[in-house]
């Protein structure tokens, strides 16, 4: 799941992550995550947060708002994705992800979700 943060150059909001968890899956990237229950995703987020690999921000009801990793970790995940791309993984994000990313494009850091 942490590898997905390599797709982002800023914190990943819940809408973008949910788009990645939907069908159709991106071969060799999101296939294991499509159809995963929210309980399993929350467990994965908790373990990654406990390992200090991710920061997860939730609302008062516990719903996911945004998740982020240190910029060096995001860069490493992006590097891993580029290595996977050289082995044939599709580089273009699915249409469901392009819209949320486009909606946040050009926003200043003050306009983006915060932790």
SVG drawing of the C-alpha trace seen along z (x, -y; Angstrom):
<svg xmlns="http://www.w3.org/2000/svg" viewBox="-18 -29 33 38">
<polyline fill="none" stroke="black" stroke-width="0.4" points="0.0,0.0 2.8,-2.4 4.2,-2.0 1.0,-3.8 2.3,-7.0 5.0,-7.1 2.2,-8.2 1.8,-11.4 4.1,-14.5 1.9,-15.6 -0.3,-14.0 -2.8,-11.5 -6.4,-12.3 -9.0,-9.7 -10.7,-10.3 -7.5,-9.5 -6.8,-6.4 -10.3,-5.1 -10.0,-5.5 -7.0,-3.3 -8.8,-0.7 -11.6,-0.3 -12.0,1.8 -10.4,1.8 -7.1,2.6 -3.8,1.4 -1.9,4.6 0.9,5.5 0.1,2.4 -3.4,2.2 -4.6,5.8 -4.0,7.0 -5.8,3.9 -9.0,4.1 -11.7,5.7 -9.8,5.4 -12.1,4.6 -11.9,1.3 -10.9,3.2 -7.9,4.7 -6.9,1.3 -7.2,-0.2 -5.0,2.5 -2.4,1.9 -2.5,-1.9 -2.1,-1.3 0.9,0.9 2.6,-1.5 1.9,-4.4 3.2,-2.4 6.4,-1.7 6.7,-5.5 6.4,-5.0 3.1,-6.9 1.1,-9.6 -2.6,-9.0 -5.1,-11.8 -8.7,-10.9 -11.8,-12.9 -13.5,-12.6 -15.6,-9.7 -12.5,-7.8 -12.9,-8.2 -9.7,-8.5 -9.0,-12.1 -5.4,-12.1 -2.2,-10.0 1.4,-11.0 4.9,-9.9 8.2,-11.7 9.2,-13.3 12.2,-11.0 10.0,-7.9 7.6,-9.2 10.6,-9.6 11.8,-6.1 8.3,-4.7 8.3,-6.6 11.7,-5.2 10.3,-1.7 7.4,-2.4 9.7,-3.6 11.7,-0.3 8.4,1.6 7.4,-0.5 10.6,0.6 9.4,4.2 6.1,3.4 3.8,1.8 1.5,-0.8 2.6,-4.4 -0.6,-6.3 -3.0,-6.5 -6.5,-5.3 -9.2,-7.8 -10.8,-7.6 -7.6,-8.9 -6.8,-11.5 -9.9,-13.6 -9.2,-13.9 -5.6,-14.8 -6.6,-17.3 -9.0,-18.9 -6.1,-19.5 -3.6,-20.6 -2.2,-24.0 -3.4,-24.5 -1.0,-26.1 0.0,-24.1 -2.3,-26.2 -5.3,-24.9 -4.4,-21.3 -5.5,-19.0 -3.3,-19.3 -2.3,-17.1"/>
</svg>
